[in-house]
Amino acid sequence: MGMEREVVCGADIHKQFLLATILSKDGQKFQDRFDTNFEGLLNFRQWLLNHGCRKLAVESTASYWLPIYLVVGKDVEFILANAYQIKHIPGRKTDVLDSEWIAELCLKDLISPSRIFSEDERDLRSMTRTRESFVEMRTQTKNRIHQELESACIKLSSVFSDIFGKSGLYIIRGILNGSSIEDILEGIPSKKLKAKRKEIQDAIRVNMSPVQVSLISLLLDSVDTLNREIASIDKQIQALISVRQEDLKIAMSIPGMGFISASTILAEIGNFEDFRTGDKLAAYCGLVPSVYQSAGKLITGHITKRGSPHVRRMLIEVAHAISRTKADSKLKRFYFRIKSRHGAKVAVVALPERSSAYSII
């Protein structure tokens, strides 16, 4: 009778191809290279099945692993490995050695599988991350407008807290259209700003070249376009997160947490029931301190920053919002207690860890 053996595969994935190594406990080894197009992945799946392989381990590299999971994952146990955890010993590095190393770790059951989100969860996360990139582009464009106005000696930011508000945009567009300063000042929508007539007049002594007028007009149009796109994305996020209304309600009960921040955090976390404790969730977000032990001494360092940078960035934004809220809360008191001991930078990082560990779960 033939001895039953475990057979596993490790794959080193690239954009155009993957190199796979099959290993078995009795020492057999098979290697091959496959394209990562649909036909190539079908061939890869059949190759695995032909060799009796029912377990595949791959490194979490960008999104290159996802098509493989969608094609192969139904027939083979799919293990998504964290790149940090399966880092190879320094030395010779080739695609062949990488695939063999992943297969060997899988064969010895030394890989802790990373979480794979469902299709709905992936869709929500894609939309929140797309929104984030659009907001970053809008911020960059606004900063460019600020620079162009400053170079033309137009100091609107010294008068307006936000030059892209209703009155600020009215003044900018009036300047671009060639309106006189008197006409611009007379038509300002805000009565409060009309009281600052002299300050505004001093701030908009126009010295713009035709090129600057054209450039700022194009940049303002880009901001308008991005605003429309972001509004459209917000509607899609609302539709996608409608199935998690209870989770959304709980997240938004935290002071300083709005719809977008709550949606983004939930999208990055996925199913919070995957975390047994709040501390596990904080570790997943990369908000726990790194730990070093030497000569019997335990030393804690900076936060690990392992995990999604998107959820970490959003939690830091929420922490800033909590520190500025007028209403008193446990989280706000915690922030100021840590700030008094270690400073604002430490407090604003410690606060998300506490909210992740205790408030969301």
N, C-alpha and C positions, 0 to 999 in steps of 0.2 A: 504494500500500500504506500502511495506517495505521501510524504509528510506535508501537512498543511503549513504554509508560510505566509507572512505578512509582506505585502509588496507596496511600496510607496514611491512617489515621484516628487522631485524638486525641480522647479522651473525658474530660470533666470529670464526675466521679461524685459524686452525692449520695445520701442515704438513699432518697428517693422517686423520683428521676429522674436521668437523665444527659443531658448535652448533647454531641453529637458533631460533629466537623468532619472532612470528608474533603478531603484535598489531593492534587494530582498534580503531577508535575514540569513539566507543560505549563501549569500555572497554574489549573486547574479547582478549584473549591471548592464543596462541598455541606455544608449544616448541617441538623440536625434534633434534636428532643428526644424521648426515649423514657422510658416508665415503667420502673422497675427490678423490676417483678413478672415472673413467668415469661412471660406473654404479651407484655409489652413487650420483653423481651430476645430473644424469638423474632423479633419485628418488627425489632429492631435488627440481628440476625444477617442477616436477609433483605435489609435495606437495604444492608448492607455488601457482600453477594454481588452484589446488583443493580448496584452501582457498580464491580464488579470489584476491590474492596479486599480484600487478603489479609494486611494487617498492621495491628494495632490496638495502640495504646499508651495506657495508663491510669496514673494516679498511685496509689501504694500508700496508700490511705486506709482506715484501720481494716480491716474485713473486707468493705466494700462491693464490692470488686473481685472477690471470690471467685465469687458467682453468675454474673457476666459471664464469667469464665474458664470455668466449668463448662458454660455454654450456648454460648458463641461459640468457645472455644479449640480445638475439634476441627476447625473449618473455616477459622480465621484464625490467623496467627502472633500470639501474645499477648505483648506486652512490658509487664512490670510495672516502672514507673519509681519510683526512690527520690525522695520528695518534696524532699529536700534538694538533690539533683542537678539537678532541673528547676525550681528556684525561679525565678519570673518576676522580671524587672527591676521594681523598685518604681515605682508609678505607678497608672494606671487598672487596675482589676481587676474583671472580670465573668466570668460562666461562659463566655460566647462567646469572650472573649479567652484564657481559660485553655485551652479545648479547641483553639483555633487554635495556641497556643504549643506545646502538647504534640504536635500534628500536625506542626508545622514542625520541631521537634527530631527527631521520628521520621523525617521525610522526608529530613533531612540526616544521619541515622544518628549522632545525638549523644547517644543514650540508652544507658547501660550497663544491661542488663536485670538486675533483681533476681531472686534465686533463688525458684522456686516449688516448694514441697514436694509430695511425693506424698500421696495420700489417707491412707495408713497413717502417714506422718510427721506429717501435720496432726492426725490423731486422737491420737497420742501427745502431741504438744505441747499440744493442748487439755486433755488430762487432767492433765498436769504443771502447767499454768497454773491450772487449776481447783483443784488441790490447794494450790497456793501461796496462792490467794485464801481458801480455807477455813482454812488455817493462820493467815493474817493476821486473819481474823475471830475465830478462837479466841484469839489473842494479845490482841486488843482486849477480848474478853469477860473474859479472865483479869485484865487490867489494871483493868477496871471493878470486879471482885470485890475486888482489892487495895484500891482506893480506898474502897469501901464498908466494908471491914473496918477500915481505918485511921480512917475517920470515926467508927466505933464504938469507937475506942481498943483495937482488937484487933491486937496487934503480932506476929502469927505470923511474918512475914517476918524478924524479928530472931532467930528461933530456927531456922527451917527454911530451907534453901537453895531448896527448892521446896515451896510450901504445897499444891501440887496432887498431891503424892505420896500414897502410901497413908496415912501417919500424918496428914499435913496435912488431907486430905479427911475422915478420921475425926473429927478435932477440929472442923472446920467444921460437919459435918453433926450432930455431937453438940450443938453450940451452937444450931444452927437447930432441933433437935428439943426443945430445952429441958432437956437433961440437965445435971446438976450438974457443977461443975468436978471434984469428986472422982471421980465415975463416969467422966468423960471421961479423966482421968489414969490411972485403973486399967486402962482398956481399950485404951490406946495399943499398936498392934501391935509397934513397934520397942522392943527392950530398951535400945538405946543412948539413945533419947529419954527413956525412963523415968528415966534418970540425970539428966536436965535438968528434973526435975519442978518445981523452984522457978522456973526461967526460964519454963517453959511456963505455969505458974500466973499469973505476973506478966503474961504476954503476952496472956492471954485473960480479963482482968477485963471481963465482959460488960456492955455498955451499948448494946444494940440495941433499936431501935423495931420494932414489928410490921411497918411498911412496909419497913424494911431487911431483916428476916428473909425477907419475901416476895420482895423484889427479888433477894437473893443466891440464894435457892432457884431462882428462874427462871433466873438467870445460870448456875448450876451445871448445871441441866438442859440449857441451851444448849451448854455445854462438852461434856457427855456426848453430845449429838446430833452435834456437830461431830466428836468423836472417832470415832464410828461411821461417819460419812460419809467421813472421811479414810481410815479402815481399808478401806472399800469401794473408794475410789479407788485405794489402793495395790495392791489385788488386780487391778484393771483395768490399771494401769500395768505390773504384772508380766506380764500376758497380752500386752499390746501390744508390749512390748520383748523378748519371748521370741525374736523373729526376729533380734535383734542381740546374742545372748549373748556372742559373741567380743569385740565392741566394749565391751560392759558389763564384761567381765572385765578388759580392758585399762585402762578408765577407773578401775575400783575398785582396781587395783593401785597407784594413786597414794596416798600416805599422806594420811589425813584424808578420803578420799572414801568415802562410803557409797552404799547402793543408790539412795536418793532423789536425792542430789546428782548421782550419775553418770547416772541416768535423765533428770533435768532437763537436764543439760548436753548429753547426746546428742540429746534431743528438740529443743533449741534450735539445735544445730549441723546436724542432719540428716545428710546424706551427707558425711562428712569428706573424701572423695575429691574433692569440688568445690574444695578448697583445695590449691593446688600446694605451699605451704610452711606451716610452723607460724606464721610471721610473718603470712601472709595470714589465718589463722584468728584470731590475736590481734587483727588489725585489724577483722575481722568482728564480734568481740565488743566492739569499742570500747575496747580496753585499750592501744592504742599511743598514744604522746604526739603531740599536735598539733605541727605544724612550721610555723614562720614564717621567711621569709627577707627580709632588708632590707639594702641596701647591702653585699651580699656576705656578710653574716653569717647563719648558720643558728642559729635559736633554737628550742628545744623547750619546749613548755608542758605543760599538764595533759593527761590522756588525753582522747581525742576523745568518748567516751561515745556513739558512733554504733553502732547495732546493737541487739540484744535486751538490754533491761535485766534480763530474767529470768536469762539465763546469766551476766551480769556480777555480779548479786547473789549467785548461787549460788557462783560462783568465789571471791568475797570471803569467803563463809562457809567454804569449803573452806580458804582461805588461813589464816583464823583457827584452824581445826582443826589444820592442819599445824604452826602455831607452838606449839600446845599438846601435840602428841604427845610421848610419852616416847622413842620410838625415834628414832635419828639417821637423817637422810636428806640427800641433796643439796639438796632443796627447803628443808628446815628450816635448813640451814647458809646457804643463799642468803638466806633471810628475815632471819636475825640479822646477816648481813654488811651488808645494805642498811639494816637498822634502826640499826646502830651509826653509819652515815654520815648517814642522812637522816631517821631517826625511824620509828616504827611505822606511821604512816598511809601513808607512801610505800612502805614495805616490803610492806604487806598488799595494795597495788595492783600492785606490781612482781611479786610472786610468781605471781598468776594469769596474767600475761602470759608469764612464763617457762614455767609448766606448760602453757599453751595452745600455746606455740610449740614445745616440745620433748617433753613427756610424753605428750600425748594422741595426737598424730600418730605 
